[in-house]
C-alpha cells in the first residue's frame, strides 16, 4: 500500500472532478524536498495531470498558515510519475530535429510548414529537413501555438537541435501585425498638438520650360561595339540553391564516372509474348492479387535469372578482392520531383510476379510522397532503370555505386522486323547494360543481356528453368 500527498495552492475545491479539502496547514511532515515537475498521478479510480511541486517527506514540521489543497490517495497497485519536457513556466515546449538515420549526421532546414502564431496538433509536421537521401519531418511534441522559430531556412542542423518554441496554452504569442505583411511602408505621420489643424500641402506650381531653355544632353549614349557580346539582363536569371538530395546524387554519379571503367552494351527485345501474357491475365491478376500486372516484374524476374547464371555481374570489387553475393537485391530507380531515389526490392530471387509488383508499388508511392526511409534504399546488388516511362528510346545509364552494373529499359516502339523470312511489325524495346569493365568482361556482359532477351521474349523459360 502506497500513500501519496499532493500539495498545491488552489482557489477552488474541485479539481478534475475530484473533491479536495481546503484548510489551513497545521502540523505536517518535516524534511521535504520540492521539484518542479509535470507528473501523471495514477491510482485506483483516479488519474490526474498536475504541474506542481511534489514533496517527499518524513518526520514533522510546523508550517505557516496558508490555504492549500491536500489529497490523500490510497492505491492497491502503484503511483506512476510521467515526466514531460517543458520550460521553467511549464507552458513552453521545444520542437527538435529528430534522429535521421545511422549514416546521416546532419541535414538542411528546407522549409517551415507553419508560421509563428499558427495552431498545431501533437505530432503535426511543422518543418522539413532535407538530407542526402530523404526528407524528414519535424513534428510538434505537444498541441499548442507556435511562439517563435529559433532556426532559419537553409541552415544546417543536427539531430537534437531545437528549431521552434511552442506554447501549449497559446499565451505570449505575438501575431504578425498587418503592416509587417505589407510590402509598401506607411509614410511617417507628423505629431499634431490637440486643437490645431494640420495645413494641407499645396501642390507646387508647374513651371513651363520653353524649348530654348532645355539644355541638350552633354554626351550621346555610348554605342556597343560590333564585336562586344550583348548578354541577357540579370533580372531574367534565377539562382536557386541545390537541395542536399540533388547534391548527393551529383556527387555519387561523378564518383561513379571517376571510379569505374564504364562500358555499355546494347540489345533489343521483342515484347510480343510478354505483352500478350499481360493482356491475357491482367484482369485475373488484379482480381486475385489486388495489384496491376506490369512489365517491371517480368524484367526483375529476368534479371534475377541472369544474375544467377552470371554471378560476376552481381559481385563487387573491394580493394584487391572480389565479393560475390549469394543473394539478389534489386534496386529500382525512381524519379521524384525532389530528385532520383533508388529503393530496394529485397530477396527478389524468392519472390513471384505478384510479390514483386506489390513491393514496387509500395516503394514507388513512398518515394513519391517523400516518406521512404533510409533503410529502404540501403544496399542493393543490381539496379534497373526504366527510362521508357518517360519516352526514352536509348540511353547509357550510369552505375549506382558500389554496384557493378545497371540495366536500362526504354520505350516500346513498333518497328519492322524480319520474322520467318517475312517483314512484320513488332513491338521492340532497346535494352542497355552499363558495367564496370574492371570486373566484368564484354563476354559476360553480352551473355547477360542475351539472357534478359531470352526470358522476356519467352517467359515460359522461367517455369522450366532453361
PyMOL commands that set and color helices and strands:
alter all, ss='L'
color gray80, all
select helices_A, chain A and resi 178-181+234-236+244-259+272-289+296-309+311-314+348-350+353-369+375-377+387-390+442-457+460-464
alter helices_A, ss='H'
color red, helices_A
select strands_A, chain A and resi 2-8+14-15+18-19+21-24+27-28+33-43+46-56+61-62+67-75+92-96+106-112+119-120+125-130+135-139+144-149+156-158+162-167+262-270+316-318+321-323+330-336+339-345+382-386+405-409+412-419+422-436
alter strands_A, ss='S'
color yellow, strands_A
deselect
rebuild
show_as cartoon
